[in-house]
Amino acid sequence: MKTSRLLAFGVVLVLFSAVALAGTPLRARANSMTDTPVMSFTAPIKVLPSQGQANLAAILYDQAQVGGTAASCQNFEAAYNAYDDQCADDFDVPAGDTWDISRVTIPGFFWNGGYQCPGGINIDFVTDNSGTPNGGTVQCSYSGLANNNGNFTATFQVDLSPICSLTAGHYWMVVNVNMSFGPNGQWGWFESGAHFYESHWRNTGGGFGVCPTWSPRVTVCAVGVQPDLAYTLESGTGDGDGDGDGDGDGSGGDCDLGPIEAKLDAAEVKLDNVQCNVDLQPIEAKLDVAETKLDDLVAGGGAGGCGCCDIVNYLLPVIPGAGPLPSTHPCYNP
C-alpha cells in the first residue's frame, strides 16, 4: 500500500510540474546554471506558450512555435554588455496592403536561473536589405514595452503605441529584452519552422565570439536548431476587415474556394457509390464536418475574417486522406 501511494504521489508531482511549466507564468531553471550567458537553451519539456489576453480581431501574420529551443536575445546589465545580443525574423506585407500592427506576441523561455523580466522588451521593424536586416531602415522602434502577461511570464504579449503602419514590402522584426543576468538569468525567443529568409542574430560586443554583425542565426552563428522564430502580429490591415487583402470583404484575397468545395463534393459522390464491407460512417462524418467548416468560413462564422491559408489549414485535419501540405505550398506552416 505504501509503494502504491508513493507511486501515485510521484505521478501527481510530475503532472503538476508539467502544468506549471505550460501555464502562466512560465518559470524555468536550468539544471546547471552557467557563470556567463549562453547563446541558446532547450527546454526539458515542450512548453506551450501562454497567450495571455485574448487575441485582437485580426491576425496579420503568425509563425507557430516548433520544438523547445529558445535563442538568446537580451540586453544585459553593464557587467555583461559583451554578451548583448539581438534576434531578427522577417515577414512580408502583400502588394496593395497596409498593415497597422497594434500587438505582438513572442513565445519565450527563462533559463539560467531566470524567472522574471521587469525591464520589458525592445522591438524594431526594419526594411529588408537583400535578405538581411543589416543596413535596413527602421520604420518603427519601441523600447521597454511592458508584457501584458506580467513580468513573471516568458511569453511576451505587447501592445504597440503608436501603432506601426507598414505598407507593402519585406520587413524584419528585431527583438531583445532588457534583463539583468545577475539576479534574473536569461530569456530566449522560441523557434519556428522555415518562412522566408532564415532568422538572423548578432552579438555586437563579441562576448560569444561569433556573429558581431547580422548573420543567419542557425547556419552561420550556430544559435539554436530551427531556422526561424515564433511570433504573431495582430490588429488592423488598412481595409477594416482583418483579412489582409485590402478589399474590405474579409475573404482573404485571391482564395478560390471552388476547388475545395468540388473535392468535397467528389469525395461524397465516390463515398455514395463505393461498395465494401467496412463501416463508412466515420468517413462520412468527417466529410460532413469539413463541409460545415467550409460553409462557416465562407459565411464569416466561427473563424470569420480568415484568409486563404487559414481556410486550407482549418480544413486539412478533417478531410480524409488530405495529408500534410508539401513544404513548397504557400500555406505550409510546420
N, C-alpha and C positions, 0 to 999 in steps of 0.2 A: 504493500500500500504506500509506503514511504517513497519507494522508487517511482511509482506512477505519479505521485503528487509532484515530485521534483521534476519529472519529465514534463508534466503539464505546465508547471511554472516556467520552465525553460522555453516552451513553445510560446506562451503568452509574452514572455520578455522579448523574444525575437520579433514577434509580430508588432509589439509596441514600439520597438526600436525602428522597424521599417516604416511604420506610420509616422513616427516623429520626424524621420528624415524626409518623407514625401510631403509633409504638410507645411503649414506656416507657423512659426518661422523655420527656415532651413538653417540648421546649425550642424556644422561638421568639424570634427577634429581628426586630423591625420594620425595614424598610429605612431609614426615617428616624425616629430617636428624638426625642422632644419634651422640652423643658426642664421642663414640668409635666405632670401626669397628664391623660389624655383619657378621655372617657366610655365609649367602646367601640372595638373593633378587629375587623376582618375578616381571618381567616387567609388567607394567599396560596393555600392548597390546602385541600381538605376534610380535616380532621383527625379521625381515628377515635379516640374516647376509649378509653384503656386502662382496663379494669375491675379490674385488679389481682387480688386474691384471688377465689376462686370465690364466686358468689352464695350467700346463705343459702337455706334450704329454701323460704321463701315470699317472693314479690314482692308487696307490698301495693299498690304504685302505681308506674307507670312512664310518664314523658314522654320520648319519644325526641328526640335531637338533630336539628335541622333547620338545614342551612346551616353556615357557618363564622364567624358573628359572635358575639363574646363581649361581654357587658356588664360594665363595671367594678363590682365590689363589694368594696371594700378599706378596711381601717383602716390609714392611713398613719402614718408617724412624725410627731413634733411639728411639724417644719418644713412639713409638707404637710397638717396637720389640716383645713384649709379644704376639702380635696378628699375627706375621708372620705365614703364612700357605702355604701349597702346595697341589696340586691335582695330581692324577696319574690315567691313564687309560691304559688298556692292549690291546695287539693285537698279532696276530700270523703270522709269516713268514712261509709259507708252506714248507714241506720237499722238498729238492732239489733246493730251490730258494735262491737267494741272492738279497736283496732289497737295492738299492742305493737311499737313501732318500735325495732329494735336496730341497724340500719345504714342509712346514707345514702350514695348515690353521686351526685356532682355533676361532670359533664364541664366542663372549663375549659381556659383557654389563657393562656400567658405572652406578654407583648409589652413593647415599650419597654425592651428590654434584659433583661427578666425571664427567669429560669431556675430559681428555687427559691423556696419559701415555708416558711421554718423556723418561722414563728410560729403555724402551724395555722389552723383555720377556726372561726368562731363561727356557731352555729345556734340560732335560737329558733323554737319552734312557738307560734303566736298565734291566738286565735279570730278569726273574721271579724267585721267591723263594717260591715254594709251594703255589701259589695263592696270593702273595703279593710282592710289590717292596722292602719290608723291608729285608735288607741283600743281595739284588741283586747286581750284578757287573755292574758298569757304563760302557757302551760301547761307548757313545758319549756324550759330555757335551758342552753346549753353554750358554753364559751369555750376557744379554743386547742386544739381537737381535732386530734390527730396524724393525718396521712394514712397509711393502710395502704400506699399505693403509694410512699411516700417523699417527701422534701421537693422532689425534682427533677421530680416528676410533677404536671402541671397538673390532671389529673382526680383529684378528692378522693374517696376511699372511707374513711368514718369509722365507727367503732363507738360507739354511744351508751351511756354508763354513768352513772347507771342508765338503763334503757330508758325511752322516752317512751310512756306509755299514754294513748291518746286515744279517748274514747267518740264515738258518732255525732255528726256535725256538720261544719261547714265551717271549714277552718283555712288559715293562711298559714305557710309556712316562710321565715324571714328569714335571710339569709346575707351574711357578708363575711369576708375573710381578713385576718390580721394580717401585713402585709408592708410593709417599708420601700421607698419609691420610689427613694431614693438608690442603694443597692447592688443592689437586686433588681428594679426596674422595676414592672410591673403584672400583675395577674391578672384574668381575667374569666370569667363564667359563660356557657356556650354556650346558645344559644336553642333553643326548640321551637315547634311549631305551636300553634294555639288550643285551650285547655282551660279551661273555666270562665271566671273573670274574667281580664282582661289582667293580666300581671305588673306589679308596682309597683317604684318606685325612689325613693330620696331622697338628697339631698346636704345634710345639716343645716348644714354650715359655710359653704355658699354659694360655694365656690370655683369651681364650674362655672356659677354664675349662673342655674340653673334648679332647680325642684323641691326646695325646702328641707324640704317635708313629703311624705309618701307620696302619689304620683300615678302614673297609668298610665304605664308606662315608655316605650313607643314613641309613642303618640298624643299624649301631653302633654309628656313630658320629652325626646322625640327621641333616646332612647338605644337604638340597635340597630334591627333590622328586623322580626323575627318577634315575635308578641305574647307568647309565653310562654318559659319557661326549662326546660332539660332536667334531669331527676333521677330517681332510683329510691329508693323506700322499701322496706325489707326487714324480714323476721322475722315473729313470731307475730301472730295476729289475735284471740286470745282464745278460739278454738274448737279450736285444736290441729291443724287440717288445712291451714292456709295458704291457703285459697281466699277468705277474706274474707266469707263469707256467714253465719257464726255457727252453722251447723248440724252441723259436725263431719264431713260426709260427703265433703268435697273436690270437690263438684260445681260450686261457684261460684255457688250461689244459684239464682234462677229462670231457669235456662238450659235451655229445652226443646230437646233435640237432635232431636226428631221431624221438624221441618220440614227440617232439613239432610239427615237420612237419606232422607226422602221425595224431596227434589230429586235426590239422587244416584241413587236407585232409578229415578226417572222418566227421568233422563238416560241410564241404561244401557238402559232399555226402548226409548227412542227410537233409541238407537245401534244396538240389535239389529235394529230394523225399517227403518232407513234403507237406501235403495238409491242408491248413487252410485259414480262411477268415481274415487274417491280413496282413499288409504290411511288407514283409520280407526284403525289400531293406536296411533298416538301419543295420540289422544283416549282410547281405551280404557285405555291405560296410566295416563293422568292420573287417570281415574276410579277405577281400582284403588288408586292411591296415596292419593287422597282418602279412600276408604272405610277403608283401612288406618289412616290417621292418625286418623280419627274413632273407630275401634274402640280404638286405643291410648289416646286421650284419655278415652274413657268408662271404660276399664278402669284408668285412672290410670297407664298406662305412658308411657315417653318423656317427655312434658311433664306428668307426673302432678301433680295438685293445681291444674290450671289453672281459671280462671274462664271465664265465658261468652265474654267478648271475646277471651280468649286462644285459645279454640277457633275462633271466627269468623276471626280474623286468621291462625291457623295453617293453616286450610283454604283460604282465598281463593286463594292462589297456585297451587293445584293443581286448582281447579275450572274447567273450560273455560268461558270467557265470563262468569265471575263479575264481573270488573271491580272497580275500587276502590269502597270504601264511600262513600256521599254524606256530606258534611260534617255533615248533621243526624243521622246514625246514632250511637247511644250508644257504639258501639265504634270510631268514627272516630278514627284516630291517624295524622296525615300523616307 
